[in-house]
Amino acid sequence: MLRSVTLPQLYLVLLIGCATVLVSIAAIRATHRLGLPALLVFLGAGMALGEDGLGIAFGSFEIAQVIGTFALALILIEGGLSTRWRAISGQLAPAGLLATAGVGVSVAVVAFGAHYLLGFSWQTSLILGAVVASTDAAAVFSELRGVGLPKKLSGTLEAESGFNDAPAVILVLAFSSAAGIPSTVNLIGTLVWQLTAGTAIGVAVGFGGAWLLRRLALPMSGLYPLAVFSLGLAAFAAAGALNASGFIAAYLASLILGNSHLPHRAATLSFAAGLGWMAQLGMFVMLGLLASPANLMNALVPGLILGAVLTLVARPLSVVLCLVPFRFSLREQTLISWAGLRGAVPIVLATIPQSERLPGGQALWDIVFILVVAFTLLQGPTLPWVARRLGLSSPEVVQEVEIETAPLDAVDGEVLTITIPKRSGLAGLRLFELRLPEGSAIAGVVREKRLFVPEMSDRLRSSDQLIVVTSPRLREATEQRLTALTRAGRLARWLGESGKD
């Protein structure tokens, strides 16, 4: 196949691809001001390039499933790397329950609605329920981080979106079998094996990779992001090869790696964000190419009906039932219900019935496409407004301090670069008040793009970059001291703030 591709054809494909990327980026800037999610821009670009637009023919659901699965893995790795353990550690229990039992409740309610309201068979109804049961990591990560929610809510939602893809994928594959609906025993056995094995592989790769990278002095800083991302993909591939959940393995491995104080964290996050955006763009454009406006019109009413069942019944019911053991107020439960954003995951999962050649697979995909687009348009732009109306959004949320580490091989030392966020406890402190561990030294401060060596009596300001030289032995204690100061200010020790996660 590759031999039939000529250089002129390659140039044309690259030109179209680059033009699509640039136009989509420009459109994102415009739609961001309106509060519209990026996925709609990418889907629109794909539909414009399709058979009813510029005439590019693409109709392989098998290829879409493979590419979409790979892109989802990249997005989950980026989400895990950029998620702070402190933000989600206290919310793992409610998030885990939402990602497992909550998915089961949503599947049951949506399947009930699809069967009795739309007349689908029980197998098709269960597939529909499983396809739309999980929240979308890319949509949740991108939308939540600009709303200013309390850590209790944002941590729950982020952790849930990272964990609930795996159960949904398992259920869709199980219900899409040509043999029909599996027995309860087989289904539970599959779920337990895939989730347990995927978790074990992700944790092993995460801790093992962090141990290895802390002891490797790579010759160029650009190799660290590549190594970290490769470890996340290795966890995904290893779990998949063992018939375990690659999604949960990739997310857990990257979550551990992202919170392991590895060198060049800022560069790693920038690299991950770029790959994450590229994965989103490519995946949504591809899914837009699959869409046919004529088929979508026939799916409009069923898609809106099932979307209403999911958003107004299934999601709220799963949230209420799963959060009973935890102290979430009615306002918090309402926001968590409304923030159950769907995105690429349901559309990608809807390609599985098509690739399995199940009857009605095309109609099912069209319904899911309509549901995702319509309710993303409804929920995404209104999420900040809903959070404000419920009194749960605050622009005064203090950001955690970001500490960038770079190795100094010649002296067995390391340079820490700390950017002081707004409303940080570090702002306003004099340098002598930092009281860093003995052996760590302040090398300089960058203020308004100017580097200077400060006096110990100088005060730090918001947006300053503090440069500290330390040793590998003292790095963790130095980072904890700086984190404690940014959280509690000069009285951190007196207030019992240690800076630990």
Secondary structure by P-SEA (a helix, b strand, c coil): ccccccaaaaaaaaaaaaaaaaaaaaaaaaaaaacccaaaaaaaaaaaacccccccccccaaaaaaaaaaaaaaaaaaaaaacccccccccaaaaaaaaaaaaaaaaaaaaaaaaacccccaaaaaaaaaaaccccaaaaaaccccccccaaaaaaaaaaaacaaaaaaaaaaaaacccccccaaaaaaaaaaaaaaaaaaaaaaaaaaaaaaaacccccaaaaaaaaaaaaaaaaaaaaaacccaaaaaaaaaaaaaaccccaaaaaaaaaaaaaaaaaaaaaaaaaaaccaaaaaaaaaaaaaaaaaaaccaaaaaaaaaaccccccaaaaaaaaaaccccaaaaaaaaccccccccaaaaaaaaaaaaaaaaaaccccaaaaaaaaaccccccccccbbbbbbbbccccbbbbbbbbcccccccccccccccccccccccccccccccccccccccccccbbbbbbbcccaaaaaaaaaaaaaccccccccccccccc
